[in-house]
Amino acid sequence: MAIQWKWDEKCGEATLRQTAGDDAREFTLNLYTGNCYLILLHEFEEDGRQMYNMHSFWADKKHMENCLGLTKGKENIYSGYQTFTKIRLDMEKCRYWKQIVPAIKKAFPDIVIELY
């Protein structure tokens, strides 16, 4: 499946904290819908150009549950050196917010969730 999205499909933001030893770094991921449950992009500027890296995506509900370690035998791919600390979702633009919110809360009990 080729992942596709339009830039006007932004449906929220997530704050991610990565830790390496004593060094911790926090950054924001922009969330898009596209043809997936959720697409997580790190957008930044480099040499005056807008750039992005795809941090992750959830193709569907099963894939989301697998990535978050909510499926028996699967590990949370976001645990260990990184964790989500906050997520903001636009309820009108994020088609699957009702499924995403409980899954995120279960995977990251201390996360702050904001719906708008």
MARPA-399030 format. One line per field, with one value per residue (C-alpha): residue in three letters; x, y, z. Coordinates in Angstrom, 2 decimals. Layout:
BEGIN
residu <- c(Ala; ...)
east <- c(X; ...)
north <- c(Y; ...)
up <- c(Z; ...)
***
This chain:
BEGIN
residu <- c(Met; Ala; Ile; Gln; Trp; Lys; Trp; Asp; Glu; Lys; Cys; Gly; Glu; Ala; Thr; Leu; Arg; Gln; Thr; Ala; Gly; Asp; Asp; Ala; Arg; Glu; Phe; Thr; Leu; Asn; Leu; Tyr; Thr; Gly; Asn; Cys; Tyr; Leu; Ile; Leu; Leu; His; Glu; Phe; Glu; Glu; Asp; Gly; Arg; Gln; Met; Tyr; Asn; Met; His; Ser; Phe; Trp; Ala; Asp; Lys; Lys; His; Met; Glu; Asn; Cys; Leu; Gly; Leu; Thr; Lys; Gly; Lys; Glu; Asn; Ile; Tyr; Ser; Gly; Tyr; Gln; Thr; Phe; Thr; Lys; Ile; Arg; Leu; Asp; Met; Glu; Lys; Cys; Arg; Tyr; Trp; Lys; Gln; Ile; Val; Pro; Ala; Ile; Lys; Lys; Ala; Phe; Pro; Asp; Ile; Val; Ile; Glu; Leu; Tyr)
east <- c(0.00; 1.40; 0.82; -0.79; -1.97; -2.70; -1.16; -4.62; -5.49; -3.57; -5.65; -3.46; -0.08; 1.79; 4.67; 7.37; 10.20; 13.31; 15.92; 19.50; 21.31; 21.00; 20.07; 16.33; 14.88; 11.28; 9.76; 6.40; 4.99; 2.22; -0.61; -2.41; -5.22; -4.60; -5.37; -4.40; -5.68; -2.96; 0.28; 2.93; 5.38; 8.28; 8.28; 11.24; 13.14; 16.61; 18.59; 15.43; 13.44; 10.48; 11.34; 9.70; 10.51; 7.83; 8.09; 5.38; 1.96; -0.96; -2.51; -5.61; -6.89; -5.03; -1.77; -2.24; -2.83; 0.26; 2.46; 1.20; 1.83; -1.86; -1.93; -0.81; 2.80; 3.54; 5.72; 5.04; 7.41; 7.38; 8.60; 12.11; 14.00; 10.92; 7.44; 4.48; 3.72; 0.85; -1.50; -3.96; -6.64; -9.13; -12.34; -13.67; -10.58; -9.38; -11.81; -10.76; -10.27; -12.79; -10.60; -7.24; -7.84; -8.48; -5.63; -3.16; -4.30; -3.83; -0.36; 0.76; -1.17; 0.50; -0.19; -2.12; -4.89; -6.57; -9.53; -10.69)
north <- c(0.00; 3.38; 5.95; 9.12; 12.31; 15.92; 18.74; 20.11; 16.80; 17.72; 16.48; 17.14; 17.08; 14.75; 15.55; 12.89; 12.67; 10.72; 9.85; 8.70; 8.27; 11.54; 13.49; 14.03; 15.74; 16.67; 17.43; 17.71; 15.38; 16.59; 14.13; 13.52; 11.22; 10.43; 6.85; 5.54; 5.53; 8.06; 9.36; 10.83; 13.27; 15.23; 18.48; 20.86; 23.47; 22.82; 25.31; 27.38; 24.42; 22.71; 19.07; 16.10; 12.63; 10.02; 8.93; 6.30; 5.44; 3.22; 1.60; 0.43; -0.42; -3.74; -2.12; 0.64; -1.93; -3.90; -0.77; 0.31; -3.16; -3.74; -7.07; -10.13; -10.92; -7.49; -4.81; -1.08; 0.14; 3.59; 2.43; 2.22; 5.32; 7.30; 8.03; 10.15; 12.80; 14.71; 14.34; 16.86; 15.66; 17.59; 15.58; 16.80; 15.92; 12.76; 10.08; 7.48; 9.60; 7.48; 4.39; 6.18; 7.93; 4.81; 2.94; 5.79; 6.11; 2.39; 2.40; 5.61; 5.95; 9.30; 10.99; 14.26; 14.03; 17.14; 16.99; 20.08)
up <- c(0.00; -0.97; 1.74; 0.44; 2.07; 1.24; 3.22; 4.05; 5.80; 8.95; 11.86; 14.88; 16.57; 18.89; 21.22; 21.33; 23.86; 22.89; 25.49; 24.94; 28.24; 30.15; 27.01; 26.35; 23.30; 22.64; 19.27; 17.56; 14.95; 12.66; 12.18; 8.88; 7.76; 4.10; 3.17; 6.62; 10.17; 10.99; 9.44; 11.77; 10.14; 11.56; 9.58; 9.70; 7.73; 6.32; 4.24; 3.80; 2.45; 4.07; 4.72; 6.42; 7.68; 8.06; 11.67; 11.46; 10.12; 11.08; 8.04; 9.91; 13.39; 13.58; 12.49; 15.10; 17.84; 16.75; 16.72; 20.16; 21.62; 22.32; 20.45; 22.39; 21.56; 20.05; 21.64; 21.62; 18.90; 20.50; 23.91; 25.22; 24.15; 23.11; 24.40; 23.44; 26.05; 24.38; 21.45; 19.99; 17.57; 15.46; 15.82; 12.47; 10.44; 12.23; 11.01; 13.58; 16.70; 18.64; 18.11; 18.40; 21.74; 23.87; 22.17; 22.78; 26.40; 26.97; 25.38; 27.17; 30.48; 31.33; 27.99; 27.78; 25.19; 23.79; 21.44; 19.58)
***
